[in-house]
């Protein structure tokens, strides 16, 4: 498999059950992407990445971080495309897609289900 395909393939979900605290933090991590982009997922991932008992939270923070990096790349492309006016149309669409997927991910994470965004560059593994 090429490096490109490995970057796009979602990692397997962590096994086991997560505590309610981890589920709530995962919910907040996903929802924070709506307003704060990749800042909160990055902080949560950096704090919990070396704790084996926080595997669910670590996985969801990486997932949210990868998606928010993908969205940030999309915003950068839209900004460049504003020169030909199509970026002005694409930016609100990207914002709505980000809003919908962050809410879906937050709800699933709060249920204890490891959510995978349908399209996200898997840059953090």
N, C-alpha and C positions, 0 to 999 in steps of 0.2 A: 504494500500500500504506500502511496506517495505521502510526503510530508503534508501536502495540502489536504488530503483526505483525512489524515490523522488529526489535523487541526480542527476540522469541522465535525468529526464524529464525537457525539456526547459520551462522556465517561460513564461507567456504570454507577448506579446509585449505591450509597453506602448501606450496609446491612445493619439490622438492629433497630431498636426503637430510640427515639430522641425524647429528652425531658421536655416538659411544657415550657421551661425557660428557653431552651434551644429553639423550640418551634416559634416562640414569640420573637426571639431575636432574629430568626430567619425571616419571619414575616416583615419585621421592621427593616431588615436589610434589603429585601426586595422592593418594598414600598418607597424607601428613601431614594431609589434611583429616579423616581419621578421628578424630584426637586433638586437633589444634590448630586446627581449623576453617579460617578464611580467612587466618590470619596468615602462614603460609609461602608460599602462592600469591601473596599480596600482595607480600611481600618479594622473591620471585624475579621477579615481573613488573616491579616497580619497578627492580630492578637491571639487568635485561636488555632493557627495552622499547625502548631507543634503539640497540641493537646489531643491525645488519642480518644479521650472520652467525649470530645466535641466533633466527632466525624460528620454528623449530619449538618451542624452549623457551618463547619469548614467547607463542606461540599456546596451548600447553598450560597455561601458567601462567594466562593469561586465562580459559581454559575451566574450570580448577579453581577459580579465584577466583569466577567467575560461579555455578558450581554451589554452592560453599560459602556464598555470599551467599544463594542461594535456600534452602538448607538452614537457614541461620540465621533467615530469615524464617519458615520452617516451624516451627522451634522456638519462636519468639516467638508464633506463632498457637496452637501446642499449649499453651504456658504460659497464655495467656488462656483457652483452652478447658478447663483444669483446673478452672475454677470450676464447670463443669457435668459434670465427671468424664470427658468423652470425651477430653480432652487427655492424661490418664493412659494411655489405651489407644493413642493415636496416636503418642506420643513414642517408645516402643520400636520401632514400625513404621518411623518416620522414621529412627531410628538404624540399623536393619538395611538399609534402602534406601541410606543414605549409605555404609555399609560395603561393600555389594555393588558399587555403582557406582564407588566409589573404587578398589577392587581391580581391577575390569574396566578402568577407565581407566589405571591404573598398568601393567597387563600390556600393553595395547595401545601405550601410550607407549614402553615399553621395547622393543617390537618395531619402533618407528619409525613407527607408524600414528597419525595425528592423530585422537584420540578425541573424539567429540561426545556429551555427556550427552543422553539423550532428552528430559529436561525441565529446563531451566535458564533463568532470566531472563538475557538477554544485556545486562547493564548496562554492562559494560566492553567497549569495542569496539576 
